[in-house]
Amino acid sequence: MNAHHPMPTLLDAGRCRLRPWRRDDLDALLRHADDPEVSRCLRDRFPSPYTRADGEWFLDDCQRLGHEWRLAIEVDGEAVGGIGLRFGRDEERGGAEIGYWLGRRHWGRGLARAAVTALVEHAFATLPLHRIHTTVFANNPASMRVLEHCGFQREGVLRAAVIKRGEVLDAVVYARLRDTPAARR
């Protein structure tokens, strides 16, 4: 664990809790991650299909992290998704990239918005960050709405920047600066 960015042990996000991944999350991870609709708008490093070996590797890797936070999004004691920050280095050390996903059964309930809000507010309150950013595939308007509700601003479009499942897509850049409040709750 990076001494400069100690990972939170528990964040109450109202509708859900954020906590470090545990090895006993494997079955829940597989239940929610092994869905082509979940991975459709995520980077290819999120495998599809999501196998038991993928889950075991991920949970083991979470124990070795130093330059990022990876937290489970927990509802009723079960990990139903994930959220994390990857910290910038060198001249980008004042920023971090956020990423998140939810199992399909939990879409549309405000969980992503609650999780993003809790993590961003905690990060800005406890770390020397000035900026948190992400890119969203152009075919993911739901994630764009989540970010806008959480105070992120659309900064631009990287045209034809990604290839996902054989389709060339734009990537939309969003960022929230330290002093930007969430748009609405």
N, C-alpha and C positions, 0 to 999 in steps of 0.2 A: 504494500500500500504506500502510496506517495505521501510522505509526511506533510507536504504542503497542501494536500487536498484530501484529508481524511473523509472517507465515505460515511454518510449518515447511517445510523443503525435503524432508525425508524422515523418516518415522516407521516404525520396524519394529514391526509388530503381530503378529509370529509367523507366523500363517497368511497374512498379506498385508502389503503395504506401503502407506503413505499418502504421497502426493506431489502437488504441484501438477499441475493439468490442463495438457496441452500440445496444441498445434494438431494434432500427428500422432496424437492419440487419437480423431480424428473417426470413423473407421470402427468402432473398438471401441465408442465411445459409442453410435453408431447401432445396432449389433448388439445391445447390451444394453438400451438405453433404449426402443427402439421395440417395446414389448410392452405391450398393454393390461393385463396382470396386474401388471406393474411399476408402472404409474401408478395402478392402482385405489385404492391407499391413500395417494397423495401429493397434495399441493396441486395445484390446476389450473395453476399456473405451470409445472409439469412437463408438457409437452405430450404429447398422444396423439391421433393418431399423432405420433411423434417424427421429424421430417423432417431432411434434410441442412441446410436453412436454419436450423432450430432448433438443431442441433448446432453449426453455424458461429457463430451468434449467441452461444450459451452459452460456447464456448471463447474467443471474442473478449472477452466480458464478464468472464471470469475474469481477464484481463490488466488490467482496469481497477478491480478491487475495492479498497475501502478499509475498509469496515466489516464485512467478513465473510471467513471462510476457506472456500474450496472446494477440496477435495482429491479426487483419484481414489483409489479402492480398487484396488490393483494385485495381480494374481495371475499368476505366471509371465510377467511383463513386459507384461501386458495390463490396461488399465483395464476393470474389470468392474462398477463401481458408483461411487457418490460419497458423500462425507460432508462436512459443513461446520458451521461455527458462525457465527451472525449475532449480533454483539455489541450489547448494549443501549446506549442512549444516555441522556443526562441522568440522571434519578434512577434509571434502570435500568442504569446503567453497570457495576454489579458483577455483572451476569448476562449470559448468552448463551443463545441457542436453538440446539439441535442438530438436524440433520436428516440422513438417510442413505437410500440405496437400493442395491439389488444386482440385477444381471441374474438372471433366474429360474434359469438353469443353475447358479447358485452359492448358491441358497437351501439352508438346512439343513446347512451345513458349518461353522458357527461363525464365519464371516467377519464378519458384522455385529457380533457380540459382541466379536470381537478389535479391529475398527476403532473401535467406540465406546469401548472401554476405553482403547485407545492415545491417542485424541484427547482424551478427558476428562482422563486423567492428565497428558498433556502440557500441556493448557490450565491446569489447576490448579497445575501446577508452575512455569509460566512467566508467568502472567498474574494480575493482581489481581482474579480472579473469585471470587465467593462462591457462585454458583449457576449451574447449567446445567439448562435445562428444555426440554420439548417437549410437543406434544400429539399423540396417536395416535387415529386414527379407531377407533370402537368395533368395527369389523369387521376389525381387524388384531391378533388376539391374539399372533401370532408376534413382532411388534415390541414388544409389551408384555413378553413373556418376555425378549427381548434386554435391554431397559432394566432390568428387575428383576434379571437376572443381573449387570448392570453397576453395581448399587448405587443405581439410581434408585428413588424411592418414588412411589407413586400418591398424588397430592394431592387429586384430585377429578374430577368429571365435569361437563363443560359440556353440559347437555342440549340436544339438537336444535340443535347449534352449527354444523354444516356440512351442505352439500348437495353430494354427490358423485354424478355420473352420475344425477341425478334422485332420489336417495335421501337423506332427511334422517337424519343420524347424530349420535350423541353423540360428543364429543371428550374423551378421557381425558388429564388433565394429569399429567405425570411430572416430577420434578426430583431432582437430586442436588446436595447441598451440598458445599462444599470438604472438610469433615472426614468425609464419609461414605465408607467403603471399599466396594469392589465386593463384592457379596453372595457370589459364588463364581466361580471361574474355570473 
